[in-house]
Amino acid sequence: MTAQTRAWAPRQPQPQPQPSQPQASALLRHAAVFLPAAVPRQGRIAFWSPDGDPLPEAGASGPLTVVRPHGSGIRSRTVPSVAFSVADALPLLLRAPRSPSAHPATRAWGTAATQALTLAARGRLLPGLTAEGVDAWRAGPLDADDIAHLRAVAAALPHEGYATPLAGRRPLQLPEPEALVRAFVDAVADSLPRTPAAPVAAGRPFAAREAQRVPGIQEWAAQVAAGADTGVGLSLRLDLSSFRLFDEAEPEDTRRAGAAVVQVHSLADPTLVTDAAPLWAGTAGAGFGPRARIDAVLALRRAARVWPPLLRLLDQPVPDALALSDPELGDLLGTAANRLAAAGVVVHWPRDLARTLSATAVVRSTAPGSATDGTAFFDAEHLFAFSWELALGGDRLTPGEMDALAQAHRPVVRLRDQWVRVDPELVRKARKRELGLLDPVDALAAALSGTAEVDGEPVEAVPVGALAALRERLTAELTPLPQPAGLKAVLRDYQARGLAWLDLMTSLGLGGCLADDMGLGKTVTLIALHLHRGRREPTLVVCPASLLGNWQREIEKFAPGTPVRRFHGGGRSTEDLTSCEGGFVLTTYATMRASAALLAEQPWGMVVADEAQHVKNPHSATAKALRTIPAPARVALTGTPVENNLSELWALLDWTTPGLLGPLTTFRARHARPVEHQQEEDGGNEAAVARLAALVRPFLLRRKKSDPGIAPELPPKTETDHPVSLTREQASLYQAAVDEAMAVIGESEGIERRGMIMKLLASLKQICNHPAQYLKEEHPRLPHRSGKLALLDELLD
């Protein structure tokens, strides 16, 4: 803006300190007007009162010439004012849009200040020279949205905000609001970089507040100004109509891949767009202005600095279209489009260009006619093919289409009657589709979690065929079962769901772990399962000796007439095993361990391990013996599937579903360590937790009494701590055990030391229970020897 407002003579030329809070609030109630200067940063914001109200004593006061309505015309008059430099006025103006009492003119200039700061924050600052050759920053380059915002501010500017007449004009003439707003934005841009430290760091030109003449850069400044003041913008429209899938006969760097058609659009009216050819032919209309072709060439030259292939257009009489080679088209698909966009040139691709070409890792069985019931699913010889499959918009490509894509040497191909953008990585996957073979454990893990690892990176994995059918059955909603015939009980809803789940798992030959809280009826649920299956072979129940009687009573109560035999004690015989068709055989863990070979010879319809935490150590003789007993279905019952570490979970599920989690060492490395590390670090490998949960969830059903809808008729569990003292005998044994063990522990190390510590803890627990348990007395005297036993007697009374 070259024309200046009338001279304004402040009484004090130096900037004043920031006004106080009351002064600032008072100033905002008055009208603000911008007074531009030849050097943008020297412009000022003046506050004046249209109603003649007194102004607060802040800033530099002085007379201000304004134009006011007078009768049927206008006239100028001089009013008092308070003025600030643009830099000093910014804090005041930025408060105005949020102040309800601010004058509309001041509020509008506050909005302009916000827009100016936004442009600066986006780096929209250009260096240049004033008409007198003085260094000055200005806002730019501005895109169509920036211009639209500034125009909106100018349109909302009340008359009081631009009431100062232009200097030397007769008759009186007011500045154009749009030009005045643009001059203000340039003044802000010229003020912001000039901090007190800037001249020290960068030299005085373009850094010092004082005017600096910079000789020798006029031509450079003119080019910068031409780019900022251009009235048109450019875009490139990609035309791929002559493009073919691939033609190996043509050299890759010279064959035509398409064309980039130059489009010109008006910055004043973003809806006005034309190709360059009509503009050069003079048929595009007058809406682009007389400098449109010059501005377009200048914009093209600037764009060529960030993408050199555009230089070829400057050699053409009409820069209308640029023939593209394959590498150039690929460059536009990559970083070149971003560089051009930063320079103000947008690349428009064909509307039917599909960007939905995707690759998915697919897992399928290699065995023809694979069953979907899980039987022998985890055999080591049962391998699964792992390969890439490509899809367009969710529809899988045929092998022939993938072969054609694998041979494509171009970044865009014509596929299924549409243009498809091809990522080089997808071409690589099309060329090398086979990823190898997966064992059953990895295949099921991929199917259930939906992910698999390829070259150490997680990728989406999709099962197909029999594996997909198995996953669908494992994850589908459970189908309710009718009440089993012969069951003399009404199952609660959650027990019925447990029955349906156990039936699903055992019918698939996979087994499962029912891990409900104690008291939720795991025993009756298992009895219902036995009756529902209706197999001729008996069900073997392995449990602690203390539960043998409970199992027999529960069976006789809920399934009267069902044969039940105990295989336990010195008088046990094989007749107990062979004379129980369709019934239950009950045994203990100790008996099972001693008679494992005999039990393994019998045909069982199902084997149940109650209180299965007894076999949570896979290396124990009991766990090893249990694994030798074959059965088409295995069920573990426990209220505590994991007490110390995830190896216990592996022990249970590897018995119910052998091979599900792979070898223990693999499970520890792949799942247990990452998950246990996540728990220790509180926020570690969450992906490992999710992966293990997805794999285990179908094979373990756990409900708690506190879960919503689970046994609401049961009263809440009440826990009360009762501290008791050790008797004199207990205290003496306790101290002796500690002294003896610590002497040994102090001289041991490694696994021996850890074993001694565990032995000590077990001994102390027994002493606290009752000395007779620790001393292993055959005929103990119970009274007056244990505080815990005395309290138990009291509670029972």
Secondary structure, 3 states (H helix, E strand, C coil): CCCCECCCCCCCCCCCCCCCHHHHHHHHCCEEEEECCCCHHHCEEEEECCCCCCCCCCCEEEEEEEEEEECCEEEEEEEEEEEEEHHHHHHHHHHHHHCCCCCHHHHHHHHHHHHHHHHHHCCCEEEEECCCCEEEEEECCCCHHHHHHHHHHHHCCCHHHHCCCECCCCCCCCCCHHHHHHHHHHHHHHHCCCCCCHHHHHCCCCCCCCCCECCCCHHHHHHHHHHHHCCEEEEEEEECCCCCCCCCCCCCCCCEEEEEEEEEEECCCCCCEEEHHHHHHCCCCHHHCCCHHHHHHHHHHHHHHHCHHHHHHHCCCCCCEEEEEHHHHHHHHCHHHHHHHHCCCEEECCCCCECCEEEEEEEEECCCCCCCCCCCCCCCCCCEEEEEEEEECCEECCHHHHHHHHHCCCCEEEECCEEEECCHHHHHHHHCCEEEEECHHHHHHHHHHCEEEECCEEEEEEECCHHHHHHHHHHCCCCCCCCCCCCCCCCCHHHHHHHHHHHHHHHCCCCEEECCCCCCCHHHHHHHHHHHHCCCCCEEEEECHHHHHHHHHHHHHHCCCCCEEECCCCCCCCHHHHCCCCCEEEEEHHHHHHCHHHHHCCCCCEEEEECHHHHCCCCCHHHHHHHCCCCCCEEEECCCCCCCCHHHHHHHHHHHCCCCCCCHHHHHHHHHHHHHHHHHHCCCCHHHHHHHHHHHHHHEECCCCCCCCCCCCCCCCCCCCCCCCCCHHHHHHHHHHHHHHHHHHCCCCHHHHHHHHHHHHHHHHHHHHCHHHHHCCCCCCCCCCCHHHHHHHHHHC
